[in-house]
């Protein structure tokens, strides 16, 4: 998720020959050597930071698997919200500016990949918790 802070989510070619870069922290208009920030997308940046910190914190909760599973689910919900937010800003940009062509970059699909990886992590954590519970039943 921290890769999203550095790379563009989408690139738009405008009719006047300039290029728009939709980044995590804003939309920049690039004309020749000049670049200016024309739209702030601070909710994207805030959500990416929260998701990255929550992912890092969740990794180190291996002793408390129940809390780890809960935080993984919350993180998946935040990532789905990130996908919705990316779509919203993408739609705003396409309606606000005269666009010739546009393309999504790799950073646009990172939240979807992270949701899938968090789902796999949740399944693994749940499987470990069920295994530990079964061993505790055998010991009694």
N, CA and C atoms as an extended XYZ file, in Angstrom:
420
Properties=species:S:1:pos:R:3:atomname:S:1:resname:S:1:resid:I:1 pbc="F F F"
N         0.817       -1.197        0.000 N   UNK     1
C         0.000        0.000        0.000 CA  UNK     1
C         0.861        1.261        0.000 C   UNK     1
N         2.032        1.189        0.582 N   UNK     2
C         2.880        2.376        0.592 CA  UNK     2
C         3.405        2.700       -0.812 C   UNK     2
N         3.395        1.740       -1.705 N   UNK     3
C         3.769        1.977       -3.103 CA  UNK     3
C         2.797        2.951       -3.772 C   UNK     3
N         1.552        2.960       -3.308 N   UNK     4
C         0.541        3.845       -3.886 CA  UNK     4
C         0.864        5.312       -3.638 C   UNK     4
N         1.596        5.615       -2.570 N   UNK     5
C         1.906        7.013       -2.269 CA  UNK     5
C         2.885        7.616       -3.273 C   UNK     5
N         3.635        6.780       -3.955 N   UNK     6
C         4.680        7.272       -4.844 CA  UNK     6
C         4.320        7.231       -6.321 C   UNK     6
N         3.488        6.304       -6.713 N   UNK     7
C         3.224        6.126       -8.142 CA  UNK     7
C         1.845        6.683       -8.508 C   UNK     7
N         1.663        7.078       -9.766 N   UNK     8
C         0.361        7.604      -10.185 CA  UNK     8
C        -0.687        6.489      -10.274 C   UNK     8
N        -1.900        6.847       -9.912 N   UNK     9
C        -3.012        5.905       -9.987 CA  UNK     9
C        -3.573        5.880      -11.404 C   UNK     9
N        -3.632        7.053      -12.022 N   UNK    10
C        -4.124        7.151      -13.401 CA  UNK    10
C        -3.447        8.325      -14.090 C   UNK    10
N        -3.413        8.264      -15.420 N   UNK    11
C        -2.852        9.341      -16.230 CA  UNK    11
C        -3.897        9.721      -17.268 C   UNK    11
N        -4.129       11.030      -17.402 N   UNK    12
C        -5.126       11.552      -18.336 CA  UNK    12
C        -4.442       12.491      -19.330 C   UNK    12
N        -4.754       12.376      -20.608 N   UNK    13
C        -4.292       13.313      -21.629 CA  UNK    13
C        -5.430       14.286      -21.911 C   UNK    13
N        -5.130       15.584      -21.789 N   UNK    14
C        -6.145       16.610      -22.010 CA  UNK    14
C        -6.089       17.136      -23.437 C   UNK    14
N        -7.139       17.837      -23.842 N   UNK    15
C        -7.229       18.376      -25.196 CA  UNK    15
C        -6.211       19.478      -25.460 C   UNK    15
N        -5.784       20.191      -24.415 N   UNK    16
C        -4.824       21.274      -24.611 CA  UNK    16
C        -3.376       20.783      -24.645 C   UNK    16
N        -3.161       19.482      -24.630 N   UNK    17
C        -1.821       18.913      -24.714 CA  UNK    17
C        -1.161       18.664      -23.372 C   UNK    17
N        -1.808       19.031      -22.302 N   UNK    18
C        -1.227       18.784      -20.984 CA  UNK    18
C        -1.651       17.407      -20.480 C   UNK    18
N        -0.994       16.993      -19.422 N   UNK    19
C        -1.220       15.662      -18.856 CA  UNK    19
C        -1.614       15.818      -17.389 C   UNK    19
N        -2.610       15.054      -16.972 N   UNK    20
C        -3.002       15.011      -15.568 CA  UNK    20
C        -2.495       13.712      -14.957 C   UNK    20
N        -1.876       13.812      -13.802 N   UNK    21
C        -1.467       12.639      -13.042 CA  UNK    21
C        -2.308       12.583      -11.780 C   UNK    21
N        -3.085       11.527      -11.639 N   UNK    22
C        -3.877       11.312      -10.432 CA  UNK    22
C        -3.008       10.532       -9.454 C   UNK    22
N        -2.519       11.237       -8.452 N   UNK    23
C        -1.664       10.645       -7.427 CA  UNK    23
C        -2.468       10.461       -6.155 C   UNK    23
N        -1.863        9.829       -5.182 N   UNK    24
C        -2.544        9.563       -3.928 CA  UNK    24
C        -2.837       10.847       -3.152 C   UNK    24
N        -2.010       11.841       -3.301 N   UNK    25
C        -2.158       13.074       -2.535 CA  UNK    25
C        -2.759       14.220       -3.340 C   UNK    25
N        -3.005       14.029       -4.620 N   UNK    26
C        -3.614       15.077       -5.408 CA  UNK    26
C        -3.530       14.812       -6.897 C   UNK    26
N        -4.122       15.708       -7.658 N   UNK    27
C        -4.078       15.624       -9.113 CA  UNK    27
C        -3.170       16.745       -9.595 C   UNK    27
N        -2.131       16.377      -10.349 N   UNK    28
C        -1.177       17.355      -10.873 CA  UNK    28
C        -1.375       17.507      -12.370 C   UNK    28
N        -1.346       18.756      -12.816 N   UNK    29
C        -1.422       19.062      -14.237 CA  UNK    29
C        -0.016       19.398      -14.701 C   UNK    29
N         0.464       18.654      -15.691 N   UNK    30
C         1.822       18.829      -16.187 CA  UNK    30
C         1.751       19.396      -17.599 C   UNK    30
N         2.325       20.583      -17.769 N   UNK    31
C         2.403       21.220      -19.077 CA  UNK    31
C         3.856       21.598      -19.317 C   UNK    31
N         4.523       20.867      -20.176 N   UNK    32
C         5.937       21.122      -20.452 CA  UNK    32
C         6.791       20.901      -19.220 C   UNK    32
N         7.463       21.953      -18.760 N   UNK    33
C         8.305       21.856      -17.567 CA  UNK    33
C         7.563       22.246      -16.301 C   UNK    33
N         6.361       22.775      -16.432 N   UNK    34
C         5.599       23.270      -15.292 CA  UNK    34
C         4.614       22.213      -14.806 C   UNK    34
N         4.491       22.091      -13.506 N   UNK    35
C         3.475       21.203      -12.934 CA  UNK    35
C         2.809       21.933      -11.775 C   UNK    35
N         1.503       21.800      -11.705 N   UNK    36
C         0.761       22.439      -10.626 CA  UNK    36
C        -0.297       21.487      -10.090 C   UNK    36
N        -0.517       21.570       -8.800 N   UNK    37
C        -1.526       20.743       -8.152 CA  UNK    37
C        -2.870       21.431       -8.313 C   UNK    37
N        -3.829       20.721       -8.932 N   UNK    38
C        -5.109       21.354       -9.207 CA  UNK    38
C        -6.256       20.764       -8.391 C   UNK    38
N        -6.053       19.604       -7.800 N   UNK    39
C        -7.104       18.982       -7.001 CA  UNK    39
C        -6.456       18.207       -5.869 C   UNK    39
N        -6.935       18.416       -4.671 N   UNK    40
C        -6.392       17.702       -3.519 CA  UNK    40
C        -7.212       16.447       -3.251 C   UNK    40
N        -6.534       15.347       -3.072 N   UNK    41
C        -7.202       14.080       -2.753 CA  UNK    41
C        -6.661       13.558       -1.427 C   UNK    41
N        -6.713       14.392       -0.390 N   UNK    42
C        -6.165       14.019        0.912 CA  UNK    42
C        -6.874       12.824        1.548 C   UNK    42
N        -8.167       12.544        1.277 N   UNK    43
C        -8.736       11.315        1.847 CA  UNK    43
C        -8.035       10.050        1.356 C   UNK    43
N        -7.575       10.064        0.091 N   UNK    44
C        -6.800        8.927       -0.425 CA  UNK    44
C        -5.533        8.726        0.388 C   UNK    44
N        -4.804        9.811        0.603 N   UNK    45
C        -3.551        9.731        1.340 CA  UNK    45
C        -3.792        9.272        2.774 C   UNK    45
N        -4.805        9.816        3.411 N   UNK    46
C        -5.119        9.435        4.787 CA  UNK    46
C        -5.480        7.954        4.879 C   UNK    46
N        -6.289        7.496        3.943 N   UNK    47
C        -6.701        6.091        3.952 CA  UNK    47
C        -5.534        5.158        3.670 C   UNK    47
N        -4.654        5.530        2.757 N   UNK    48
C        -3.478        4.706        2.469 CA  UNK    48
C        -2.577        4.617        3.701 C   UNK    48
N        -2.378        5.734        4.391 N   UNK    49
C        -1.541        5.718        5.592 CA  UNK    49
C        -2.151        4.853        6.691 C   UNK    49
N        -3.461        4.976        6.901 N   UNK    50
C        -4.131        4.163        7.930 CA  UNK    50
C        -4.043        2.680        7.585 C   UNK    50
N        -4.259        2.344        6.334 N   UNK    51
C        -4.200        0.940        5.911 CA  UNK    51
C        -2.789        0.389        6.069 C   UNK    51
N        -1.782        1.148        5.677 N   UNK    52
C        -0.400        0.675        5.785 CA  UNK    52
C         0.005        0.480        7.240 C   UNK    52
N        -0.356        1.418        8.102 N   UNK    53
C        -0.014        1.297        9.526 CA  UNK    53
C        -0.768        0.135       10.162 C   UNK    53
N        -2.039       -0.021        9.807 N   UNK    54
C        -2.824       -1.130       10.353 CA  UNK    54
C        -2.287       -2.479        9.885 C   UNK    54
N        -1.858       -2.566        8.638 N   UNK    55
C        -1.241       -3.804        8.144 CA  UNK    55
C         0.025       -4.137        8.913 C   UNK    55
N         0.862       -3.134        9.125 N   UNK    56
C         2.115       -3.346        9.846 CA  UNK    56
C         1.852       -3.754       11.291 C   UNK    56
N         0.878       -3.113       11.932 N   UNK    57
C         0.540       -3.446       13.317 CA  UNK    57
C        -0.032       -4.856       13.420 C   UNK    57
N        -0.851       -5.234       12.454 N   UNK    58
C        -1.498       -6.546       12.480 CA  UNK    58
C        -0.495       -7.681       12.351 C   UNK    58
N         0.595       -7.461       11.646 N   UNK    59
C         1.607       -8.506       11.476 CA  UNK    59
C         2.178       -8.934       12.821 C   UNK    59
N         2.365       -7.982       13.722 N   UNK    60
C         3.014       -8.276       14.996 CA  UNK    60
C         2.050       -8.727       16.087 C   UNK    60
N         0.804       -8.987       15.743 N   UNK    61
C        -0.169       -9.482       16.717 CA  UNK    61
C        -0.336      -10.998       16.638 C   UNK    61
N         0.719      -11.717       16.300 N   UNK    62
C         0.589      -13.156       16.102 CA  UNK    62
C         0.264      -13.901       17.391 C   UNK    62
N         0.475      -13.288       18.562 N   UNK    63
C         0.121      -13.954       19.821 CA  UNK    63
C        -1.354      -13.787       20.152 C   UNK    63
N        -2.005      -12.779       19.607 N   UNK    64
C        -3.427      -12.537       19.841 CA  UNK    64
C        -4.163      -12.682       18.508 C   UNK    64
N        -4.462      -13.925       18.158 N   UNK    65
C        -5.017      -14.212       16.838 CA  UNK    65
C        -6.431      -13.671       16.648 C   UNK    65
N        -7.231      -13.607       17.705 N   UNK    66
C        -8.602      -13.096       17.565 CA  UNK    66
C        -8.571      -11.616       17.173 C   UNK    66
N        -7.738      -10.822       17.866 N   UNK    67
C        -7.592       -9.409       17.516 CA  UNK    67
C        -6.987       -9.260       16.119 C   UNK    67
N        -6.074      -10.137       15.779 N   UNK    68
C        -5.455      -10.107       14.464 CA  UNK    68
C        -6.500      -10.356       13.375 C   UNK    68
N        -7.414      -11.286       13.606 N   UNK    69
C        -8.477      -11.545       12.626 CA  UNK    69
C        -9.408      -10.341       12.497 C   UNK    69
N        -9.769       -9.719       13.625 N   UNK    70
C       -10.650       -8.552       13.577 CA  UNK    70
C       -10.005       -7.403       12.802 C   UNK    70
N        -8.743       -7.125       13.101 N   UNK    71
C        -8.066       -6.036       12.415 CA  UNK    71
C        -7.894       -6.327       10.924 C   UNK    71
N        -7.735       -7.595       10.576 N   UNK    72
C        -7.639       -7.964        9.161 CA  UNK    72
C        -8.958       -7.695        8.444 C   UNK    72
N       -10.067       -7.984        9.104 N   UNK    73
C       -11.377       -7.704        8.505 CA  UNK    73
C       -11.595       -6.203        8.367 C   UNK    73
N       -11.254       -5.434        9.406 N   UNK    74
C       -11.381       -3.976        9.324 CA  UNK    74
C       -10.513       -3.417        8.204 C   UNK    74
N        -9.342       -3.987        8.065 N   UNK    75
C        -8.431       -3.537        7.019 CA  UNK    75
C        -8.994       -3.841        5.632 C   UNK    75
N        -9.618       -4.983        5.474 N   UNK    76
C       -10.243       -5.305        4.191 CA  UNK    76
C       -11.363       -4.320        3.870 C   UNK    76
N       -12.141       -3.946        4.884 N   UNK    77
C       -13.208       -2.974        4.666 CA  UNK    77
C       -12.637       -1.611        4.267 C   UNK    77
N       -11.532       -1.214        4.906 N   UNK    78
C       -10.885        0.043        4.538 CA  UNK    78
C       -10.362       -0.002        3.100 C   UNK    78
N        -9.865       -1.152        2.696 N   UNK    79
C        -9.352       -1.277        1.325 CA  UNK    79
C       -10.478       -1.235        0.298 C   UNK    79
N       -11.617       -1.814        0.634 N   UNK    80
C       -12.774       -1.704       -0.261 CA  UNK    80
C       -13.204       -0.241       -0.354 C   UNK    80
N       -13.160        0.477        0.777 N   UNK    81
C       -13.436        1.906        0.757 CA  UNK    81
C       -12.433        2.660       -0.095 C   UNK    81
N       -11.188        2.208       -0.093 N   UNK    82
C       -10.156        2.832       -0.927 CA  UNK    82
C       -10.474        2.643       -2.408 C   UNK    82
N       -10.935        1.474       -2.780 N   UNK    83
C       -11.320        1.214       -4.178 CA  UNK    83
C       -12.473        2.135       -4.578 C   UNK    83
N       -13.449        2.293       -3.697 N   UNK    84
C       -14.584        3.173       -3.980 CA  UNK    84
C       -14.111        4.623       -4.109 C   UNK    84
N       -13.198        5.036       -3.244 N   UNK    85
C       -12.674        6.400       -3.291 CA  UNK    85
C       -11.871        6.655       -4.569 C   UNK    85
N       -11.105        5.672       -4.997 N   UNK    86
C       -10.364        5.809       -6.263 CA  UNK    86
C       -11.338        5.959       -7.423 C   UNK    86
N       -12.388        5.152       -7.430 N   UNK    87
C       -13.389        5.253       -8.489 CA  UNK    87
C       -14.071        6.619       -8.459 C   UNK    87
N       -14.382        7.119       -7.258 N   UNK    88
C       -15.042        8.424       -7.133 CA  UNK    88
C       -14.179        9.535       -7.715 C   UNK    88
N       -12.915        9.607       -7.323 N   UNK    89
C       -12.040       10.659       -7.842 CA  UNK    89
C       -11.780       10.486       -9.339 C   UNK    89
N       -11.697        9.253       -9.794 N   UNK    90
C       -11.535        8.994      -11.227 CA  UNK    90
C       -12.732        9.553      -11.991 C   UNK    90
N       -13.915        9.343      -11.455 N   UNK    91
C       -15.141        9.841      -12.079 CA  UNK    91
C       -15.186       11.373      -12.041 C   UNK    91
N       -14.773       11.975      -10.926 N   UNK    92
C       -14.749       13.435      -10.809 CA  UNK    92
C       -13.799       14.038      -11.838 C   UNK    92
N       -12.637       13.429      -11.989 N   UNK    93
C       -11.651       13.958      -12.935 CA  UNK    93
C       -12.160       13.851      -14.367 C   UNK    93
N       -12.780       12.724      -14.710 N   UNK    94
C       -13.267       12.568      -16.092 CA  UNK    94
C       -14.422       13.519      -16.404 C   UNK    94
N       -15.196       13.904      -15.415 N   UNK    95
C       -16.298       14.851      -15.647 CA  UNK    95
C       -15.827       16.303      -15.633 C   UNK    95
N       -14.751       16.606      -14.912 N   UNK    96
C       -14.325       17.990      -14.720 CA  UNK    96
C       -13.436       18.517      -15.852 C   UNK    96
N       -12.675       17.641      -16.485 N   UNK    97
C       -11.695       18.074      -17.479 CA  UNK    97
C       -12.002       17.475      -18.849 C   UNK    97
N       -11.657       18.211      -19.932 N   UNK    98
C       -11.838       17.665      -21.292 CA  UNK    98
C       -10.722       16.661      -21.606 C   UNK    98
N       -11.050       15.392      -21.557 N   UNK    99
C       -10.046       14.336      -21.649 CA  UNK    99
C       -10.099       13.663      -23.013 C   UNK    99
N        -8.917       13.475      -23.605 N   UNK   100
C        -8.798       12.743      -24.867 CA  UNK   100
C        -8.679       11.250      -24.578 C   UNK   100
N        -7.718       10.902      -23.717 N   UNK   101
C        -7.520        9.499      -23.360 CA  UNK   101
C        -7.112        9.408      -21.896 C   UNK   101
N        -7.331        8.250      -21.335 N   UNK   102
C        -6.966        8.016      -19.944 CA  UNK   102
C        -6.572        6.569      -19.769 C   UNK   102
N        -5.752        6.330      -18.757 N   UNK   103
C        -5.337        4.959      -18.481 CA  UNK   103
C        -5.094        4.789      -16.990 C   UNK   103
N        -5.519        3.659      -16.500 N   UNK   104
C        -5.248        3.301      -15.109 CA  UNK   104
C        -3.857        2.686      -15.025 C   UNK   104
N        -3.184        2.941      -13.950 N   UNK   105
C        -1.850        2.393      -13.723 CA  UNK   105
C        -1.926        1.260      -12.717 C   UNK   105
N        -0.775        0.646      -12.452 N   UNK   106
C        -0.706       -0.491      -11.542 CA  UNK   106
C        -1.171       -0.124      -10.135 C   UNK   106
N        -0.942        1.107       -9.715 N   UNK   107
C        -1.319        1.533       -8.361 CA  UNK   107
C        -2.833        1.486       -8.148 C   UNK   107
N        -3.605        1.507       -9.220 N   UNK   108
C        -5.062        1.465       -9.088 CA  UNK   108
C        -5.569        0.094       -8.665 C   UNK   108
N        -4.811       -0.953       -8.976 N   UNK   109
C        -5.280       -2.292       -8.611 CA  UNK   109
C        -4.620       -2.829       -7.343 C   UNK   109
N        -3.717       -2.058       -6.760 N   UNK   110
C        -3.061       -2.509       -5.529 CA  UNK   110
C        -4.063       -2.769       -4.404 C   UNK   110
N        -5.073       -1.904       -4.174 N   UNK   111
C        -6.032       -2.215       -3.105 CA  UNK   111
C        -6.795       -3.522       -3.336 C   UNK   111
N        -7.093       -3.820       -4.587 N   UNK   112
C        -7.801       -5.082       -4.885 CA  UNK   112
C        -6.900       -6.275       -4.574 C   UNK   112
N        -5.639       -6.170       -4.958 N   UNK   113
C        -4.680       -7.241       -4.653 CA  UNK   113
C        -4.523       -7.390       -3.145 C   UNK   113
N        -4.475       -6.265       -2.434 N   UNK   114
C        -4.318       -6.310       -0.978 CA  UNK   114
C        -5.542       -6.915       -0.290 C   UNK   114
N        -6.729       -6.664       -0.832 N   UNK   115
C        -7.936       -7.292       -0.266 CA  UNK   115
C        -7.839       -8.804       -0.396 C   UNK   115
N        -7.415       -9.276       -1.552 N   UNK   116
C        -7.281      -10.725       -1.772 CA  UNK   116
C        -6.224      -11.310       -0.835 C   UNK   116
N        -5.095      -10.625       -0.694 N   UNK   117
C        -4.043      -11.114        0.202 CA  UNK   117
C        -4.473      -11.082        1.665 C   UNK   117
N        -5.241      -10.064        2.056 N   UNK   118
C        -5.762      -10.030        3.426 CA  UNK   118
C        -6.787      -11.129        3.665 C   UNK   118
N        -7.559      -11.454        2.647 N   UNK   119
C        -8.507      -12.571        2.782 CA  UNK   119
C        -7.759      -13.882        2.991 C   UNK   119
N        -6.681      -14.082        2.249 N   UNK   120
C        -5.867      -15.286        2.437 CA  UNK   120
C        -5.213      -15.298        3.821 C   UNK   120
N        -4.773      -14.121        4.285 N   UNK   121
C        -4.189      -14.034        5.632 CA  UNK   121
C        -5.229      -14.355        6.691 C   UNK   121
N        -6.443      -13.853        6.512 N   UNK   122
C        -7.511      -14.140        7.461 CA  UNK   122
C        -7.794      -15.636        7.537 C   UNK   122
N        -7.832      -16.279        6.374 N   UNK   123
C        -8.076      -17.726        6.367 CA  UNK   123
C        -6.963      -18.483        7.093 C   UNK   123
N        -5.719      -18.056        6.901 N   UNK   124
C        -4.598      -18.704        7.576 CA  UNK   124
C        -4.628      -18.483        9.077 C   UNK   124
N        -4.944      -17.272        9.506 N   UNK   125
C        -5.033      -16.973       10.941 CA  UNK   125
C        -6.161      -17.773       11.569 C   UNK   125
N        -7.285      -17.854       10.887 N   UNK   126
C        -8.438      -18.619       11.403 CA  UNK   126
C        -8.099      -20.111       11.504 C   UNK   126
N        -7.392      -20.618       10.504 N   UNK   127
C        -6.992      -22.018       10.525 CA  UNK   127
C        -6.045      -22.300       11.696 C   UNK   127
N        -5.122      -21.377       11.954 N   UNK   128
C        -4.216      -21.530       13.100 CA  UNK   128
C        -4.977      -21.509       14.415 C   UNK   128
N        -5.946      -20.617       14.531 N   UNK   129
C        -6.727      -20.518       15.768 CA  UNK   129
C        -7.535      -21.790       15.989 C   UNK   129
N        -8.118      -22.331       14.939 N   UNK   130
C        -8.872      -23.583       15.079 CA  UNK   130
C        -7.945      -24.742       15.448 C   UNK   130
N        -6.733      -24.758       14.908 N   UNK   131
C        -5.771      -25.801       15.241 CA  UNK   131
C        -5.358      -25.716       16.706 C   UNK   131
N        -5.111      -24.527       17.201 N   UNK   132
C        -4.730      -24.357       18.609 CA  UNK   132
C        -5.874      -24.764       19.518 C   UNK   132
N        -7.107      -24.424       19.171 N   UNK   133
C        -8.260      -24.819       19.982 CA  UNK   133
C        -8.430      -26.336       19.996 C   UNK   133
N        -8.173      -27.000       18.876 N   UNK   134
C        -8.317      -28.456       18.841 CA  UNK   134
C        -7.251      -29.128       19.710 C   UNK   134
N        -6.042      -28.573       19.736 N   UNK   135
C        -4.997      -29.122       20.606 CA  UNK   135
C        -5.319      -28.902       22.074 C   UNK   135
N        -5.955      -27.787       22.388 N   UNK   136
C        -6.340      -27.525       23.780 CA  UNK   136
C        -7.423      -28.488       24.226 C   UNK   136
N        -8.322      -28.863       23.334 N   UNK   137
C        -9.353      -29.836       23.678 CA  UNK   137
C        -8.749      -31.219       23.910 C   UNK   137
N        -7.729      -31.570       23.135 N   UNK   138
C        -7.078      -32.867       23.311 CA  UNK   138
C        -6.310      -32.950       24.621 C   UNK   138
N        -5.762      -31.825       25.056 N   UNK   139
C        -4.988      -31.814       26.306 CA  UNK   139
C        -5.876      -31.991       27.517 C   UNK   139
N        -7.112      -31.560       27.448 N   UNK   140
C        -7.992      -31.618       28.632 CA  UNK   140
C        -8.536      -32.975       28.870 C   UNK   140
